[in-house]
Each structure stands twice: as structure tokens, then as C-alpha cells.
Amino acid sequence: MNYTYYMRQALEEARKAYAEDEIPVGAVIVCQDRIIARAHNLTETLTDVTAHAEMQAITAAAEYMGGKYLTECTLYVTLEPCIMCAGALGWSQIKRIVIGAADPKRGYQRFAPQALHPRTEVVTGIMEEECSQLMKDFFKRKR
């Protein structure tokens, strides 16, 4: 399966976040080869600590699907989800998560590796360098 096309779409969302001075994380949710949700971090814009890209995408995808379960969907996200987002993804029963860059400081794999639904497939390292570099550039600019 070629994950690059959709990860590029998630990176476009991350670049939008970067331009809005948000932490540059982007996400898209795909169902039957169609993007049904696009999102990026909005925590600063909405002054809401839960407004992560994944949370925004889950909400939009559930609305599109007309239900809370995303069992036939794939999330493409530029950064490994945090434990909050992993928990929400677990409850959504999402089929697959494709991750760009790992997040060794805040990622779910360090703190809550069992948070996802047991049937969720995880693919990591897709366009890892590009996803990681965008984060590095953002924080370098902040300092």
C-alpha cells in the first residue's frame, strides 16, 4: 500500500498549522480511498488544549460517517499521537493509523502503548524526515 500520497495531504495540513503559529501537526482520515476529514492543530486558535489535529479529524470523520466508529478508516498523522488522541482513536475503533514522525517525549507508545483498539494496525515512519523537519523548524523559530 502506498501511504505517501495521503501523508503528503497530512503534511499540507501541518504546514497550515505552522503558518497559523500552531504546533505543526496535520491529519487526514481516509475511507474507501477518499479523504473524509482534514485537520491540523488548533489549540492556540481555539484556546482549547484538546484541539489536536487527530481530535479535530476524528470529530469531522464521525460526522461525515454518521456514527462514532471509524472501523473502515485510516488516519494519516504527521506526528505520533499523544495519549489523549490515542485514547480517542481507540474508542473510535479506527482500522489503521499511519504515522510520520515518532514523538519520544509525548507519544502514546511511551506512556500508553495499549490505548489503541486491539485490531488497529499501526504503520510508522512514513515521510518521517519531512514530518520531523517541520517540527524542528517550528521550534527552532520559537526559540
N, C-alpha and C positions, 0 to 999 in steps of 0.2 A: 504494500500500500504506500502511495506517495503522499507523505504528510506535509511536504514543503509548501505547496500552494496555500493551504489553509493557515499554516504557521505564518506565512507572509501577510495574510489578512490580519492575523492577530498582532503582528508587528506594526502594521499600519495603525491599529487601534492604540498600541503602546506609544507610537510617535505622536498621536493626538494628545495623549495624556502628558507627554513630555512638553509639548507646545503650550499646554494649559498649566504648566508648573505642577503637575500631579506626578507622583511616582509612576514611571513609565511601564505599566503592566497593561497588556491588552489581551482580549479573549474573544474567540468566536465559538459558537456552538453550531455544529453541522448535523443535519438529519437527512438521510437519503441523498447525499451529495449536494445538499443545498444549505447555505448559511441561513439559519433561522434566528440568530442573535449575534449582535456585535456589541462589545462594551470595552471600556477602559476605566481605570481608577478614577473615582470622583469624590474621594474622601475630603479633599480641600474645598472643592466646588460646593458640595452639599453639606459641608461640616458634619460629616457622618462617618465614624470610624468603620462602619460596616459596608461602606460603599466601594468595596473592592471590585475589580473587573469581573471576577468569577461570580460574585453575588449578583451584580447587575445583569450578567449574561444568563444566569440561572433563572432569574425573575422574568426576563424577556422571553426566554425559550419556553418556560412553563406557560406563560400567557399565550404564546403562539400555538403550543401544542394543546392547550385547553385542559391541562392537568399538571399535577406536580411531579410526575415521574418522567424521567428522560432516558428510559431504558434502551432506546434505539439511537441515541445521540452520542456525539463525540465532542468533547471540549478541547479546543486548542488554546493554550495559555503560554505566554512568554516567560513566566516565572513560576516555579513550583508553588502550588497553593499553600497558604498558611493553614493552621489547624481549624480556624473558623470556616474557611472556604472548603476545606476537605470534609468537614462535618456536614456542611450543606450539600456538597456533592454526593456524599454517602447517602443522605436522606433522599436525594433525587434519583438514586439508583442509576446514575449515568453509566452508559456502556463502556466508554473509553475516555481516557484523559491523555492528551499529548502535550508534553511539557518541553519548553525551550530550555531555559537555564535552571539549574538547581538553586535552592536557597538554603545553604547550610546553616544560616543563623536563625531563620524564622520558618523554614519549610515544615510541612506536616510530617515528612518522612523521619525527621529527627525527633519530634515530640509526640506524634500520634500516628504511627505507621498503619494502624488498624482502622483509621477513621473512615476510609472509603468502604463502599459496599463490596462484599467478598467477590462478586462477579465482575467488578470494574477492572478493565485492563488498563495498565499504565505504560506509556511509551515515553522515554526521556531522551534528552539531548538533541532534539530536532532544531536545527538552526541555532544551536547553543551559543556559538560565538557572537552572532548578531544580537541575540537577546541579551546576553551578558554585557556586551559592549554598550548597549543603550543605557543599561542601569549604571554602569561605571561612569559614562559620560554625564549622566544626570547628577550623580552625587559629587563628581569632580567639580561640576559647575556650581553646586550648592556650597562647597567649602571655600 
